[in-house]
Amino acid sequence: MFTGLIESLGRVRAIDDMPGGVRMRLETPLASDLRLGDSLATNGVCLTVVDSDASSVAVEISPETLRVTTLGDLRPGALVNLERPLRPDSRMGGHFVQGHVDGTGILTAMVEEGEFWRIVIGYPAGLAPFFIPKGSVAVDGISLTVAALRPTEFDVQIIPHTMTHTNLQGARVGDRVNIECDMLGKYVVRVAELAGWARAEAGSSAPGSGQ
């Protein structure tokens, strides 16, 4: 379980093919505190550390994760958002983020508003039931608030700190991003489905990463 509060930026050092998937090495200041088997949210995707040294860690990415996330778009030199799991004795900021991506979206607009940014993200129609105005959403692992909601797009407002401390600093219109909907909304929709209530304009099934 994560919070969507990004701890550190990492940088992709190398990507090596392995049967069906890839092994990725990430440079990160968190490396000295990570051990074999630890979880690490990488652009919002929960991965497992399979090797570490003083300055970097290695993670392995399965074919299914490559299929349903944007991790397959990464190249050496790319910046990634990193977060270690929530500790039981930690303050709870952000919102509950599982690291299980529900779908990918597209940055369709980035508008400067003084020192702030308004970013518009297009999303798959099947995710529509899981968004509400002022609700929570994780975008590349960043806990954000839905500032405006339309049938296939939502807006988020980015403060200067978030822009400079996450991979959004290098984002461009047209980039793909990982989206994880608020799990509370997913449980509500699932209960409604089991109760036989119709879901309007929602697609055929609840989201799931399969990771």
C-alpha positions as CSV (number, residue, x, y, z in Angstrom):
1,M,0.0,0.0,0.0
2,F,1.2,3.5,-0.9
3,T,0.0,7.1,-0.5
4,G,0.8,8.7,-3.8
5,L,3.2,11.1,-2.1
6,I,6.4,10.7,-4.3
7,E,9.5,10.2,-2.2
8,S,12.1,10.5,-4.8
9,L,12.8,10.8,-8.5
10,G,14.7,7.9,-10.1
11,R,16.4,7.6,-13.4
12,V,16.4,4.6,-15.7
13,R,20.0,3.5,-16.1
14,A,19.5,0.4,-18.2
15,I,16.7,-1.9,-19.7
16,D,17.6,-5.5,-20.5
17,D,15.3,-7.9,-22.3
18,M,14.5,-11.2,-20.5
19,P,12.1,-13.9,-21.7
20,G,8.7,-12.2,-22.1
21,G,9.6,-9.2,-20.0
22,V,12.4,-6.8,-19.1
23,R,14.8,-6.1,-16.2
24,M,15.2,-2.4,-15.5
25,R,17.9,-0.8,-13.4
26,L,17.0,2.5,-11.7
27,E,19.4,5.0,-10.2
28,T,17.8,6.3,-6.9
29,P,18.9,7.9,-3.6
30,L,16.6,5.3,-2.0
31,A,18.8,2.4,-3.1
32,S,20.7,2.1,0.2
33,D,17.4,1.6,2.1
34,L,16.0,-1.0,-0.3
35,R,16.6,-4.7,0.0
36,L,15.9,-7.8,-2.0
37,G,12.1,-8.4,-2.1
38,D,11.1,-4.9,-1.1
39,S,8.2,-3.3,-3.0
40,L,8.8,-0.1,-4.9
41,A,6.1,1.9,-6.7
42,T,7.6,3.1,-10.0
43,N,5.4,5.5,-11.9
44,G,2.5,4.2,-9.8
45,V,3.2,0.5,-10.5
46,C,4.1,-1.8,-7.6
47,L,7.3,-3.6,-8.5
48,T,9.7,-5.9,-6.5
49,V,13.4,-5.1,-6.0
50,V,15.4,-8.1,-7.3
51,D,18.9,-6.5,-6.8
52,S,20.3,-3.4,-5.2
53,D,23.6,-1.7,-4.6
54,A,24.6,1.7,-3.1
55,S,23.1,3.8,-5.9
56,S,20.7,1.7,-7.8
57,V,18.1,-1.1,-7.8
58,A,16.9,-3.6,-10.3
59,V,13.3,-4.5,-10.9
60,E,11.7,-7.1,-13.3
61,I,8.6,-6.2,-15.3
62,S,6.3,-9.0,-16.5
63,P,4.6,-9.1,-19.9
64,E,1.2,-8.3,-18.3
65,T,2.6,-5.2,-16.5
66,L,4.2,-4.1,-19.8
67,R,0.8,-4.6,-21.5
68,V,-1.4,-2.6,-19.1
69,T,1.0,0.2,-18.0
70,T,3.3,2.7,-19.6
71,L,6.5,1.1,-18.2
72,G,7.2,-0.3,-21.7
73,D,7.5,3.2,-23.0
74,L,10.5,4.0,-20.7
75,R,14.0,4.4,-22.1
76,P,17.4,4.9,-20.5
77,G,17.6,8.4,-19.0
78,A,13.9,8.7,-18.3
79,L,12.8,10.1,-14.9
80,V,10.4,7.9,-12.8
81,N,8.4,8.6,-9.7
82,L,9.4,6.4,-6.7
83,E,7.7,5.6,-3.4
84,R,8.3,3.0,-0.8
85,P,5.3,1.3,0.9
86,L,3.4,3.0,3.7
87,R,4.5,2.1,7.1
88,P,1.9,1.4,9.8
89,D,3.3,4.1,12.0
90,S,3.4,6.8,9.3
91,R,1.1,9.8,8.9
92,M,-1.4,9.2,6.1
93,G,-1.1,11.9,3.4
94,G,-2.4,11.6,-0.1
95,H,-4.8,8.6,-0.4
96,F,-4.6,4.8,-0.4
97,V,-2.8,3.8,-3.6
98,Q,-2.3,0.0,-4.3
99,G,0.2,0.3,-7.1
100,H,-2.3,-1.6,-9.4
101,V,-2.8,0.4,-12.5
102,D,-6.4,0.5,-13.9
103,G,-5.5,1.9,-17.3
104,T,-3.4,4.4,-19.2
105,G,-4.4,8.0,-20.0
106,I,-3.0,10.7,-22.3
107,L,-1.9,14.2,-21.4
108,T,-4.1,16.2,-23.7
109,A,-3.3,19.7,-22.4
110,M,-0.8,21.4,-20.0
111,V,-1.8,25.0,-19.2
112,E,0.3,27.4,-17.0
113,E,-1.8,29.3,-14.5
114,G,0.7,31.6,-12.8
115,E,3.1,29.3,-10.9
116,F,0.7,26.5,-11.2
117,W,-0.3,24.1,-14.0
118,R,-3.7,22.7,-15.0
119,I,-3.2,19.4,-16.7
120,V,-5.9,17.6,-18.7
121,I,-5.8,13.8,-19.0
122,G,-7.9,11.8,-21.3
123,Y,-9.0,8.4,-19.9
124,P,-10.7,5.2,-21.2
125,A,-14.5,5.4,-21.1
126,G,-14.6,2.2,-19.0
127,L,-13.0,4.1,-16.1
128,A,-15.7,6.8,-16.0
129,P,-17.7,5.4,-13.0
130,F,-14.7,5.5,-10.8
131,F,-14.1,9.3,-11.0
132,I,-15.9,12.0,-9.0
133,P,-15.3,15.7,-8.9
134,K,-12.8,16.5,-6.1
135,G,-12.1,12.8,-5.8
136,S,-8.7,11.2,-5.6
137,V,-6.8,9.7,-8.5
138,A,-3.2,8.5,-8.9
139,V,-1.4,9.6,-12.1
140,D,2.0,8.0,-12.5
141,G,1.7,7.3,-8.8
142,I,1.1,10.9,-7.8
143,S,-1.9,11.5,-5.5
144,L,-4.0,14.2,-7.2
145,T,-7.5,15.7,-6.9
146,V,-9.9,15.7,-9.8
147,A,-10.4,19.4,-10.4
148,A,-12.9,19.0,-13.3
149,L,-14.5,16.0,-14.8
150,R,-15.9,15.3,-18.3
151,P,-17.0,12.1,-20.0
152,T,-13.5,11.2,-21.3
153,E,-11.2,13.7,-19.6
154,F,-10.4,15.1,-16.2
155,D,-8.3,18.1,-15.0
156,V,-5.8,18.2,-12.2
157,Q,-4.2,21.3,-10.7
158,I,-0.4,20.9,-10.1
159,I,1.3,23.0,-7.5
160,P,5.0,24.1,-8.0
161,H,6.4,21.5,-5.6
162,T,4.7,18.6,-7.4
163,M,5.9,19.9,-10.7
164,T,9.5,20.1,-9.6
165,H,9.6,17.0,-7.5
166,T,8.0,14.5,-9.9
167,N,8.4,13.3,-13.5
168,L,5.8,15.9,-14.5
169,Q,8.7,18.3,-14.9
170,G,9.5,16.6,-18.2
171,A,6.0,15.8,-19.3
172,R,4.7,16.8,-22.7
173,V,1.3,16.8,-24.4
174,G,0.7,13.4,-25.9
175,D,2.6,11.5,-23.2
176,R,0.9,8.4,-21.8
177,V,0.4,8.1,-18.0
178,N,-0.6,5.4,-15.6
179,I,-4.0,5.9,-13.9
180,E,-5.1,4.2,-10.7
181,C,-8.7,5.1,-9.6
182,D,-9.5,5.5,-5.9
183,M,-10.1,2.0,-4.6
184,L,-13.0,3.2,-2.4
185,G,-14.9,4.1,-5.6
186,K,-14.1,0.7,-7.1
187,Y,-15.5,-1.1,-4.1
188,V,-18.7,1.0,-4.3
189,V,-19.2,0.2,-8.0
190,R,-18.6,-3.5,-7.4
191,V,-21.1,-3.6,-4.6
192,A,-23.6,-1.9,-6.8
193,E,-23.0,-4.4,-9.6
194,L,-23.5,-7.3,-7.2
195,A,-26.8,-5.7,-6.0
196,G,-27.9,-5.6,-9.6
197,W,-27.8,-1.9,-10.1
198,A,-27.0,-0.9,-13.7
199,R,-23.8,0.9,-14.5
200,A,-24.3,3.6,-17.1
201,E,-21.8,4.2,-19.9
202,A,-19.2,2.1,-18.0
203,G,-17.9,-0.6,-20.2
204,S,-18.2,-4.3,-19.4
205,S,-16.1,-4.9,-16.3
206,A,-14.4,-3.3,-13.4
207,P,-10.8,-2.2,-13.8
208,G,-7.9,-4.4,-12.8
209,S,-4.2,-4.4,-13.5
210,G,-3.6,-8.1,-13.6
211,Q,-0.1,-7.2,-12.4
